[in-house]
Amino acid sequence: MLIVMAGLPAAGKSTIAEVVGNRMGVPVVSVDPIEAAILSAGIDADQPTGLAAYLVAEAFADAVISGGASIIVDAVNAVGPAREQWLKLAERQKAEIRFIEVICSDAELHEKRLAARAERLAAASLPETFAVEQSLDEWEDWTGPSGAIARITLDSVEPLGVNVERALAFLQR
């Protein structure tokens, strides 16, 4: 199974992905550390490092699924082409795919999380633009026929345990 996380930076998707991955014994590949490594290697931040990170994550996920295992991909996936990338991978691999969208319905809490993320990135000497790679203005609504994409939306304002249990129940259907 290919499990794809989606949500704005600091919405809480990485935390949920890690806990779900640990509970299921499934690896998590996250785009953020891949992009951080690309930037740390000296690649100019003006280059399409985000795209490169998505492609590296896809190659890793492809290899894991080829080996017969499941994987969780942790990425913003804000736009249709990013989501389509994972649908195409699942189709090529004949793998089941599930999307877990994570939102933070409390705007003030989300702002605090974004500020904390920016501080962590600054401490790691990563460019400020990396802190918020997608804004609310760039988030595309999900399209396609109703029910065509297996997807659940979790609100990280809810307790972590509640969201993990909801995600696990969704993945076990």
The 8 nearest C-alpha neighbors of each residue, nearest first, counted from 0:
[[1, 69, 95, 94, 96, 2, 70, 68],
 [0, 2, 96, 70, 69, 95, 71, 3],
 [3, 1, 71, 97, 96, 98, 70, 72],
 [4, 2, 98, 72, 71, 99, 97, 1],
 [3, 5, 99, 73, 100, 98, 72, 74],
 [6, 4, 100, 75, 76, 74, 99, 101],
 [7, 5, 75, 101, 100, 102, 10, 12],
 [6, 8, 10, 75, 9, 133, 102, 77],
 [9, 7, 10, 131, 6, 75, 113, 133],
 [10, 8, 11, 113, 112, 7, 109, 116],
 [9, 11, 103, 102, 7, 8, 12, 101],
 [12, 10, 9, 14, 13, 155, 15, 101],
 [11, 13, 15, 14, 101, 10, 16, 4],
 [14, 12, 16, 15, 11, 17, 73, 29],
 [15, 13, 17, 16, 12, 11, 18, 159],
 [14, 16, 12, 18, 13, 17, 19, 163],
 [17, 15, 13, 19, 14, 18, 20, 12],
 [18, 16, 20, 14, 15, 19, 21, 13],
 [17, 19, 21, 15, 20, 16, 22, 14],
 [20, 18, 22, 16, 21, 17, 15, 23],
 [21, 19, 25, 17, 23, 18, 22, 24],
 [22, 20, 24, 18, 19, 23, 17, 25],
 [21, 23, 19, 20, 24, 18, 25, 17],
 [24, 22, 20, 25, 21, 19, 167, 18],
 [23, 25, 21, 20, 22, 26, 19, 69],
 [26, 24, 20, 23, 70, 69, 21, 27],
 [27, 25, 70, 20, 71, 28, 24, 69],
 [28, 26, 71, 72, 70, 20, 29, 25],
 [29, 27, 72, 73, 71, 56, 26, 30],
 [28, 30, 73, 31, 72, 74, 32, 27],
 [29, 31, 33, 74, 52, 32, 53, 34],
 [30, 32, 34, 33, 29, 35, 74, 52],
 [33, 31, 35, 34, 30, 36, 29, 52],
 [32, 34, 36, 30, 35, 31, 52, 37],
 [33, 35, 37, 52, 31, 36, 32, 48],
 [34, 36, 32, 38, 33, 37, 39, 31],
 [37, 35, 39, 33, 34, 38, 32, 40],
 [38, 36, 34, 40, 35, 39, 42, 33],
 [37, 39, 35, 42, 40, 36, 41, 34],
 [40, 38, 36, 41, 37, 35, 42, 125],
 [41, 39, 37, 38, 42, 36, 35, 43],
 [40, 42, 39, 38, 43, 37, 44, 36],
 [41, 43, 38, 40, 37, 44, 46, 39],
 [42, 44, 45, 46, 41, 38, 48, 47],
 [43, 45, 46, 42, 38, 48, 126, 47],
 [46, 44, 43, 47, 48, 42, 128, 38],
 [45, 47, 44, 48, 43, 42, 49, 51],
 [48, 46, 50, 49, 51, 45, 44, 52],
 [47, 49, 51, 50, 46, 34, 52, 44],
 [50, 48, 52, 51, 47, 34, 53, 30],
 [49, 51, 53, 52, 47, 48, 54, 55],
 [50, 52, 48, 54, 49, 53, 55, 47],
 [51, 53, 34, 49, 55, 50, 54, 33],
 [54, 52, 56, 50, 51, 55, 30, 57],
 [55, 53, 57, 51, 56, 52, 58, 50],
 [54, 56, 52, 58, 57, 53, 51, 59],
 [57, 55, 53, 59, 54, 58, 60, 52],
 [56, 58, 54, 60, 55, 59, 61, 53],
 [59, 57, 61, 55, 56, 60, 54, 62],
 [58, 60, 56, 62, 61, 57, 55, 63],
 [61, 59, 57, 63, 62, 58, 56, 64],
 [60, 62, 58, 64, 59, 63, 57, 65],
 [63, 61, 65, 59, 60, 64, 58, 66],
 [62, 64, 60, 66, 65, 61, 68, 59],
 [63, 65, 68, 67, 66, 61, 62, 69],
 [66, 64, 62, 67, 63, 61, 92, 68],
 [65, 67, 63, 64, 68, 62, 61, 69],
 [66, 68, 64, 65, 63, 69, 62, 0],
 [69, 67, 64, 63, 66, 70, 0, 65],
 [68, 70, 0, 1, 64, 25, 63, 67],
 [71, 69, 26, 1, 25, 27, 2, 60],
 [70, 72, 2, 27, 3, 1, 26, 28],
 [73, 71, 3, 28, 27, 29, 4, 2],
 [74, 72, 29, 4, 28, 13, 30, 71],
 [75, 73, 30, 76, 5, 4, 29, 72],
 [74, 76, 5, 6, 77, 7, 8, 73],
 [77, 75, 5, 81, 74, 82, 78, 6],
 [78, 76, 138, 75, 139, 6, 5, 137],
 [79, 77, 139, 81, 80, 76, 138, 82],
 [78, 80, 82, 81, 83, 139, 77, 141],
 [81, 79, 83, 82, 78, 84, 76, 77],
 [82, 80, 76, 84, 83, 79, 78, 77],
 [83, 81, 79, 84, 80, 85, 76, 78],
 [82, 84, 80, 86, 85, 81, 79, 87],
 [83, 85, 81, 87, 82, 86, 80, 88],
 [86, 84, 88, 87, 83, 82, 89, 81],
 [85, 87, 83, 89, 88, 84, 90, 82],
 [88, 86, 90, 84, 85, 89, 83, 91],
 [87, 89, 85, 91, 90, 86, 92, 84],
 [90, 88, 94, 92, 86, 87, 91, 93],
 [89, 91, 93, 87, 88, 92, 86, 94],
 [92, 90, 88, 89, 93, 87, 94, 86],
 [91, 93, 89, 94, 90, 88, 65, 64],
 [94, 92, 90, 91, 89, 95, 88, 96],
 [95, 93, 89, 92, 0, 96, 90, 1],
 [94, 96, 0, 1, 89, 93, 97, 90],
 [97, 95, 1, 0, 2, 89, 94, 98],
 [96, 98, 2, 149, 150, 3, 1, 99],
 [99, 97, 150, 3, 4, 2, 149, 100],
 [98, 100, 4, 151, 150, 152, 3, 5],
 [99, 101, 5, 152, 6, 4, 151, 153],
 [102, 100, 153, 6, 12, 152, 154, 10],
 [101, 103, 154, 10, 6, 104, 155, 153],
 [102, 104, 10, 155, 154, 105, 156, 109],
 [103, 105, 106, 102, 154, 156, 155, 109],
 [104, 106, 108, 103, 107, 109, 156, 110],
 [107, 105, 109, 108, 104, 110, 103, 111],
 [108, 106, 110, 109, 105, 111, 112, 104],
 [109, 107, 111, 105, 110, 106, 112, 103],
 [108, 110, 106, 112, 111, 107, 103, 113],
 [111, 109, 113, 107, 112, 108, 114, 106],
 [112, 110, 108, 114, 109, 113, 115, 107],
 [111, 113, 109, 115, 110, 114, 9, 116],
 [112, 114, 116, 110, 111, 115, 9, 117],
 [113, 115, 117, 111, 116, 112, 110, 118],
 [116, 114, 112, 118, 117, 113, 111, 119],
 [115, 117, 113, 119, 118, 114, 112, 120],
 [116, 118, 114, 120, 130, 115, 119, 121],
 [117, 119, 121, 115, 116, 120, 122, 114],
 [120, 118, 116, 122, 117, 121, 115, 123],
 [119, 121, 123, 117, 125, 122, 118, 116],
 [120, 122, 124, 118, 123, 119, 125, 117],
 [123, 121, 119, 120, 124, 118, 125, 117],
 [122, 124, 120, 121, 125, 119, 118, 35],
 [125, 123, 121, 122, 120, 126, 39, 119],
 [124, 126, 120, 123, 121, 127, 129, 35],
 [127, 125, 128, 129, 124, 121, 44, 120],
 [126, 128, 129, 130, 125, 117, 121, 120],
 [129, 127, 130, 126, 131, 132, 125, 44],
 [128, 130, 127, 132, 126, 131, 125, 120],
 [131, 129, 117, 128, 127, 132, 116, 120],
 [132, 130, 133, 129, 128, 8, 134, 113],
 [131, 133, 129, 130, 128, 134, 8, 49],
 [134, 132, 131, 137, 7, 135, 77, 138],
 [135, 133, 136, 137, 138, 131, 132, 7],
 [134, 136, 138, 137, 133, 7, 139, 77],
 [135, 137, 134, 138, 133, 139, 77, 7],
 [136, 138, 134, 135, 133, 139, 77, 78],
 [139, 137, 77, 135, 136, 78, 140, 134],
 [140, 138, 78, 77, 137, 141, 79, 136],
 [141, 139, 142, 138, 78, 79, 77, 137],
 [140, 142, 139, 143, 79, 78, 148, 82],
 [143, 141, 140, 144, 79, 145, 139, 148],
 [142, 144, 145, 147, 141, 148, 146, 140],
 [143, 145, 147, 146, 142, 148, 141, 149],
 [146, 144, 147, 143, 148, 142, 149, 141],
 [145, 147, 148, 144, 149, 150, 143, 142],
 [148, 146, 144, 145, 143, 149, 150, 142],
 [147, 149, 146, 150, 97, 145, 98, 143],
 [148, 150, 97, 98, 146, 147, 151, 96],
 [151, 149, 98, 99, 148, 97, 152, 100],
 [150, 152, 99, 100, 153, 98, 149, 169],
 [151, 153, 100, 101, 99, 154, 150, 102],
 [154, 152, 101, 100, 162, 102, 155, 151],
 [153, 155, 102, 156, 103, 101, 157, 104],
 [156, 154, 157, 103, 11, 102, 153, 101],
 [155, 157, 154, 103, 158, 104, 105, 108],
 [156, 158, 155, 154, 159, 161, 162, 153],
 [159, 157, 161, 160, 156, 162, 155, 163],
 [158, 160, 162, 161, 163, 157, 155, 15],
 [161, 159, 163, 162, 158, 164, 157, 165],
 [160, 162, 164, 158, 159, 163, 165, 157],
 [163, 161, 165, 159, 164, 160, 166, 153],
 [162, 164, 166, 160, 165, 161, 19, 167],
 [163, 165, 167, 161, 166, 162, 168, 160],
 [166, 164, 162, 168, 163, 167, 169, 161],
 [167, 165, 169, 163, 164, 168, 162, 170],
 [166, 168, 170, 164, 169, 165, 163, 171],
 [167, 169, 171, 165, 170, 166, 164, 172],
 [170, 168, 166, 167, 171, 172, 165, 151],
 [171, 169, 167, 168, 172, 166, 97, 2],
 [170, 172, 168, 169, 167, 166, 165, 23],
 [171, 169, 170, 168, 167, 166, 149, 97]]
